[in-house]
Amino acid sequence: MHSFNLPTLLALIGLLLGLAASPASAFDDSAVTLFGHPSWFKQSFYDLRDDLDDARQGGKRGVALFFTTQGCAYCRRMLQTTFADPQFIGRMRAAFDVIGLEMFDDSEITDWQGGILRIKQFAVREGAQFSPTLIFYDTDGRRLLRLVGYYPARQLHLALDYLAEPAGSAQGFRAWLRQRRQAERVAEANTDNTAKDAGFTPPPYPLDRSQRAAQQPLLVIFSAHDCPACSEFRKQVLGDPAVGQALREFSLVRLDARDNTTSLVTPGGNVTTPAAWYDELDLARLPALVWFDEQGDTILQTDALVLKARFTNALGYVKDRAHARGWTFQRYARTQSLQRLNERNVTADDPADAYSH
């Protein structure tokens, strides 16, 4: 007959319960969950003064206490996911020594000032009344940040970013987080904010040319803030100085292809929204480009890949009014290519092979 000591028996029970658990029970506190702390956690002798000394000597920012309790499914899940993420482990260990504590433990602990009390009393004093609770301290024992509840790795990465900023703790984590998220939203919104580039017109958009002809042809770019191809187009094409110079000959408007609330009047005089107009033009990809003449008639439109050479040719095609002569864009682009070859005195067996658009 086999005999088991208590830790082994508890571990066996935890294993059996874990095997029986379904994904739906991952955050179910009604289920009995048993777990241990990861091996990379610091082994503490419950004298926090010594732990701070170790962190200081190790060049760490401080110590992090992770309060859990057996039976806490959120604690177990956080240990299985967040504290098992290799990238997070690397960042965490580089900055803090992490110590796991059972918040209902009757064992004695020596605090930062040398006071002795039970861990369960220390947990209450430190505000760890819900599990899990993760508290960061600097090497002088000053609390830097307290996080209550389950946090995925991506959110704890933000916490580490906050703690790494010298001025971060001065404003509080949540205020810092709101400010950062606002900045990210602005940056995201400006990822393809061509209204700030090369003279693009901000709203309200003067698109209507049905009543009075404009002085310049019009280029409308449909894009979206989370469109990688739009961002690349903005950087690689619109950001080119020569392109910027050529765009001065056009009225320029950028529209959000997913905006179904903003009202606008198209060059032809129809009232619609950017999203509805995008659909009406039978466009399917982003970015999409549409050129109009001074009277509001469509000259050229495309939602295919457009790089610098093709975009430059398209600008020239519209500016030179080649369409009014009955030329197609392809004919114009080929002519431009041949002209450049002749200017450079370049010979080719088949000039069409050198045509780039």
N, C-alpha and C positions, 0 to 999 in steps of 0.2 A: 504494500500500500504506500502510495506516494504521500509525502507531507509537504506542505507549502507554508512559508512564512507569510505574514500579512501583506507586505508590499508585493510579493509575487502573486498572491491570490487576488489582490486588487487589480494588478496589471492584467491578469488572465480574464477577470470579469470585464474589464474595460475593453479588451480585445474582442471578446465574444459579443459584447453589446455593440461595439463599433462595426463588426461584421454584419450584425442584424439591422443596423440603422440604414434607412433609406435617405437619398438626397433631401427629401422633403423635411426630414427630421434634423437637418444640420443646425437649425436655429431653434430647436424645440427644447425649451428649458424643462418641460415636463418629463423628458427622458433623463435617466441617470447616465451621466457622462463622467468618466474618469480619465485623467490625463496627467502627464508630467510635463515639466518645462524642458525646452530644447537644451541639448548638450552645450550649445555655445553660450548660454546664459552664464553669468559669473556665479561661481559657488561662494556664497557669502556665509560668514560665521556670525551674522546678525550684529556686527558692530559697524555701523554706517560710517563712523569716523575712519576706520581702516579702509573701507570701500572707497571713500573719497580720496584718501591718500594714494591708493592704488590707481585710481583714475587720473589723478594729478600727475603721478610719476609716469603713467603711460601716455601722457600727452592728450588725454581725452577731454572733451568738453565737460563731462560730469558723469552722473549716474542716473539711470532710469529704473524706476520700480514698477513692475508689472503685477498688479494685484488681481488675483483670480480666486475662484473657489470651486471645489469639486461639485459637479452637478450643473455647472454653468455651460450651456451649449455654445454661447457666444464666445466664451473664453477658449473653449476647445477649437472652435472653428477658426478663431483668430490665430491660434497657435499652429493650426494645420495649413493655413493659407498665408497670411501676412508674414508671420514669423518663420515661414519656410521659404519665402521668396529670396533667391540668392542675391539679387541686386540690393534689396532692402537690408538683408543681413549684413552685407558688406558696408553699406553706409552707416548702419546703426552701430556696428562694432567699432568702426573707425572713430565715431564721435562719443559714444557712451558705453559704459559697462552696464549691462542689463541684469537686474536681479528679480527673480520671481518670488512673490510672497503670497501665501494663502491668507486671505483677509480674516478668516475666523481662527487663525492659529493662536494657541495659548502660549506659544514659546515667547521668551523674552527677547527684546531687541534693544540695542543701544542706539539712540538717535544721534543727530548731528552734533548736538551740544553735550552729549555724554549722559543724557537722561535715560533711565531704563524703564521700559513699560512693555506690556504684552503686544504682540503684533496686531491683534484684533483691535486694541485700543489705539495703536499707532495708525492703523488704517482709517479709523473714524476721524482721528485728529487731522489726517492729511486729506480728508475729503473723499476717500475711497470707499463709498458706501454702496456703490453699484459695481457689479463685475461685468466685463473687465474694466479696470482703470489703469491707465498708463501715466505716470508722473515723471517729468524730467527735472533734474536738479543740477545746478552748476557745482563746481568743485568746492564751493564754500557752503553747500547745503541749501542754497536759495532756490526756491521753486521757480522753474522757468515756464512750465506748461503742464497742464493736467487735461488729459483726454479721457472721457468717460464713455464706455461702450465699445462696440465692435468697429474697427477701422480697417478698411482694405489697405493694401500696400501703397496704392497710388495716393491715398490721402495722408498716409504717414510720411511719404516722400515730401509732401507739401509741408508737413510739420517740421521735418528736418531742414527744409529750405528756410523756413521761418526762423528756426533756432540758429541757423548759420549766419543770418543777417544781424550785424551788431545792433541796428536800430529796431529790429523786428519786435523784440519783447516790450519795447516802450509803448507800442500801440495796442498790444493784445492780439492773440492769434486770430480771432474771428474777424476783427477789424482789418487785420493784415490780409486775411484770406479774401474778404469782400473786395478790398482794394485790388488785390492781384487778379481776382476773377473779372473785375470790371476792366482792368487793363488788358486782360486776355481777350475779353469780348471786343474791346475797341480795336486791339491789334488784329483780331480775327475779322472784324468788320472791314478793317482797312487793308486786309490781305490783298484784295483786288479793288481797292477803292480808287478807281481810275479817275474819279472826279477830282482828285488831288494832283493828277499827273497831266502835264502837257496841255493845260487849259480846258480840261473837261468841265462841263457846266453842272453846277449843283442844282438841286430842285429849288423851285418849280421849273420843269423842263420846257423851254420854248421850242417845241417840236412842230407846231401847226404852221404849215406853209400853204394851206389851201386858200387863204384869203389874201395873202401878200407874199410875194417871192422873197426869199432870204438873199443875203449877199454872198453866202458861202455854201458849198455842199455840206451835207450832214453825215456824220458817222455815228451810229448807235452800236454800242457794245453791250450785249447781254452776258451777264456773268453771275456768280454767286459767291458768297463769302467763304464757303467751304469747298471750293472747286480748285484742286491743285493745278489743273491745266490753266485755269484763269490766272493764278498766281505766277506760273511760269511765263505765260504770255505777257503779263505786265512787266516782269523783270527782263525777259530776254528780248522782247520786241518793243513795247512802249517805252522801256527804259533806255533804249538806244538814243544817243544824242541826235543822230541824223534823222531818225524817225520823228523825234520830238520836234525838230525843225520843220519837217514836212507837214506835221499835223497842224501847224499854225494856219494852214490854208483851209481848215475845216472847222465847222462847229462840231463839238464833241459832247456826247452824252453817254453815260454808263447807266444801265438799268439792271436791277435785280430780277432775274428771270423767274424767281419764286415769289415775287411781291404781288399779291392779289388784292391789295388794299389801296395802294396809291393810285389816284386817278390822274390820267394824262390824256392829252389830245395828240393823236398821231400826226405825222406830216400831211396825211391826206384828209385830216379834219375829223376823224372818228374818236369818240370818247371810249377809253378802255383802261386796263391796268397793264403793268409790265408783263405779268404772267400770262394774261389772256392774249396780249399782243404777240408774245413769244410763241404761243400755241397757234395763233392765227397765221403766223408767218411760216408755220410748218417746220420749225426748227427743233432739233432733237438733242444737240450737244452743246457744251459750253467750253470756251467762250464762243459766242455767235456774233458775227459782224454784218451790219446792214448799212449800205451807203444810199443816200438820197440826194437828188439834185436840188437846185434852188427852188424849184416849184413843188417839191415834195414827192416826186416820182422815184420809185425804187430803181437804182442803177445796178446794184450788185449785192448779193447776200451769200453768206457761207457759214456753215457750222463745222467745216472740216478743219484739220490742223493747218494753221497759218503761221509760218515762221517769218523771219525778217525780210527775206528776198521777196516772197509772195506778197507780204503786206505792203512793202514799198511799191511793188508793181500795181497793186490794187489802188493805192493812193494816187499814183500817176495816171492810171486808167480813168479815174473819176475826175481828177484835176484837169487833165488834158481833154476831157469830154470826148474820149475815143468812142464811147457808146453812141454819141450823136452822129458819128460818121459810119455807124453800122458795124463797128469792130466788136468782136467778142473779146472777153478778157484774155483768153488763151492767145489770140492773135496779137494782142497788144504786148503781152508778156514775152512772146517769142521775138517780136520785133525789137523790144528793148534789149533782149539778150544778144541778138545779132549785132545790134548797134554797139553794145559794150565790147563785143569781140572785135569789131572793126576798129573801134577807137584804140584798142590795145595792140592792133596789128597782129592779132592771134589768128592762126590758121587752124582749120580742123577739117578732117575728111568729111564729116557731116556736122555742120553747125548746130543742127538740132540736138546732137548729143551733148553739146555744151550748154544747152538751154536749162536754166535753173529757175524754178518758180516756187 
